[in-house]
Amino acid sequence: MIYLASASPRRHELLCQAAIAHTVLHVPSPPGEDEPRLRGESPDAYVQRTAHEKALRALHWLGMNVDGAQPEWPRSAQPVPVHPVLAADTTVILGDDVLGKPSDAEEAAGMLRRLSGTLHEVHTAIVLALPGSDVHARAAAGPAKPAWRQPQSNQFMCDVSRTQVRFKMLDEEEIAAYCASCEPMGKAGAYGIQGRAARFVEHISGSYTGVVGLPLYETARLLKQGGVAI
C-alpha cells in the first residue's frame, strides 16, 4: 500500500484504474497556485523539484525527519501509519515558458490563445519516497519529544514522463465557452485533456495518462523498482 500525496481526483482515479492500492494523503498545500520557478531553472528541472518537494512535505506530515523541512510545514495532529509516498507534479511547457494553473478565467483564456495551433510539451514528474524507520513519536496522552533519524534514512526515486501535444487552432468562441465551463481552473496550462479540451487535441505523442497527471506506465515501473508490491 502507498500514500498518494495529491489532492487531484484525477491521480486518485488513475491509480484506481491501474488497481494500485493506495490512500490519499491530505497534506495541506502551500499558499498560491504554483511554486515559483527559480532563476535559470529549466522546465524539466522545475517539475522534478516541485514533485520532490511534495514528497518531502508528505514525509514531514507523516512525522519523518526530512532534510530541508521548513518551519511552516505542518504535521499531522494524529499518529499516521508510515507507508511509501507517491508524489507528482505536472507542467505544460511552451518554448521555455512554464504554463502553470491559471488564477482566473482571463489568465486561462490567455494561456489557451498561446497554445492554439501549437505543439507544446507536458512533463509530469513522479517521486516515490521510501521513508526510514523512525518517526516523530507521539504518546497517547499528548505529544512527546521527537525521536529523529538522520535525513539520509529516507530514499527518493524519480521519473519523468514527457509528452508532446498539438492543439488545433482555437477561435475566441471556443476559448470563451471552455473558460466559462470552469474546467481550466486548477489545471496546468488551463486545460484537461480528459475533459472538454480533448476536442482541441490534434495529436499526442507520449503518455496520455501523463498529460492527465499521472503516467501509469512510469508509475508502475517506479513502484516495482522501489520494491512496492502492486
N, C-alpha and C positions, 0 to 999 in steps of 0.2 A: 504494500500500500504506500502511496505517496501523498504529499500535500501539493495542491496546486495553488501557488501564491499569485492568484489573479482574481480580480472581481469580474472578469469578462465572461459572460454567459456563453459566448461562442467557444472559448477554450474548454470550458466545462463540457459543453455538448460534444466537442471533438474527441475528448478523452472517453466520454461515454460511448461514442460511436465506435472507437477502437477497443472497447471493453478493457480499458486500463483502470484498475481500481484506484480511486483517489478520493480525497476530501478537500473541499475548497477551504483554504486558509484565509480568513478575513483579516488581513493586516491593514490598518489604517493607512491610506495613501498620503503622501506629502501634498501640501497645497499647490495648486496650479495644474494645468493640463499636462505639461510636458517638462521633463528635465532639461535645463539649458544645455546647449551644445558648447563644448569647450573650444577655445581659440585654436585653430589649426587641426581640430579633430575631424577625421574622415567620417562620412556617414556610417560606414561599416563598423568603425571603432566605437562610434556613438551608441549604436543599438546594442552592441555587446556590453558596453559599460552600463547602460541603463538596465539591461536584463540582469547583469551581475549584482547591481545594487538592490534590485527587487529581491534577489535570493538572500543577500546579506540582511536586509530588513526583516525578511521572513524568519531567518535563523535567530535573529535578535529577539523577535516577537516570541519565539518558542523558548527563550531563556538561554540560548547559546552565547558564548563569548565569541564575538566576531571582530576581526581586525578592521579598523576604520569606522566603527559604530559612532554615530553622532548622539550627543546628549538628548536631543529632542526625539529620538526614535523611541516609539512606545514598546512596552512589553505586555504580554497577555496578563490580565489580572488573576487568571486561574491557571493552575497547572495544566499543561498540554502535553500529550504524548509526543515523543520525538520520532519523526519519520523523515525519509529523504524529501527534499523540496524541489519542485519544478517551477521555475520562473521563466517568463518570456516577455519580449517586447518587440513591437512591430513598427517599422517606419517606412514611409513612402519617400523615394528619392528621385528627384528630377534634376538632372545635371549634378551639381554639387550641393543642391539645396535639400534639406530635410523638411518634409511637409508633415507636421505633427497633427494633433487634434485641433480642429477649429474652435475658437472661443465663441463664435456666434454665426448666424446664417450668412452674414456679409462676408466674413472670412472664408466660410465654406464655399461660397459662390466663387470667390477669387481663386481658391485652390482648384476648383473644377474647371475654371476657364484656362488655367495654366496646364492642366492635364489633358484638356480637349485636343484630340488629334495627335497626341504624342505617345512616345514609348517611354515608360518610366520603369523603375525597379521597386520591388517591395522586399525588404530584408526583415526576416524575423529571427532574432537570436533567442536560443533556448539555453538555460543554465540548469544543470542538475547539481544541487547541493547535498552532499553526504555529510550529515552532522557527526561530530565527535560524540564521545560517550558521556561527557559531563555537562550538566545543565545548571541553570540558575535554581538553587534549592529554595523551595517554599514549604514551610511547615503548615500543617492543617490549621493551627491556631493563629497563623499570621506569617508575614514574610520573614524569612531567615536570612542570614548573611549568605551572599552568593558563593558557591564553590566553583571558581572559574578554572577552565582548562585553557591551554595555550591556543591561540588562534589557528595555528597550523594543523590542529586536530580536525578541522573542517576541510573537506575536499570539494573542489568545484570542477565541473566538466561543462564544456560549452560547444555548441554547434550553431551554424547559421544557415538558414535557407535563403537563397537569393533567386528571385523570380522576376522575369520581365513581363510587363503588362502593356498592351497597346489599347488606347481609347479611340473610339470613333470621334468625329467632330461633333461637339455638343452645341446646340443652339441655346439662346437665352431662355426660351420657354422651357426646355428640358432642365436646364440648371435651376431655374426658379421653382419648378414643380418638385424637383428632387430635394432641394433645400427646404421647401415647405413641408415635406414629409417628416422632417427632423431626423431622418436616417443618417445624415452626415455627422451628426454630433457624437462625440466620443470615439471617433474613428480616425486613424491616421490617414492623411490625405483626403479627408472628408468624404470617403465612400466605403461601402461594404459590398464586396463582390458577391456575398451570399444573399444579398437583398436586391432591391430595385436596380442598383448600379450594375448588375450583371448585364443589363441591356446596353451598357456603354462599352463593354469589353469586346474588341475585335479579335484579339489574340492573346494567349498566355503561354509563356514558355518557362516551365519550372513547376513549383508546388502550389496547387490550388489551395490546399489547407494552410500552407504558409502564408498566403495572402489573406485568408480568413483570420489567421492569428496564431496558429499552432501547427507547424509542419509535422504530420503524423509519422511519416517515414523516418525523419531525423529524430523525432522524439522517441520512437520505439528503439531505434538504434542506440541512442544515448543511454536510455534506461538499461538496455542489455549490457552495454559497456560498463555501466556503473554497478552491475550486479543486482539490479532490481528486477524481481520476477514480474512478468506481465502475462 
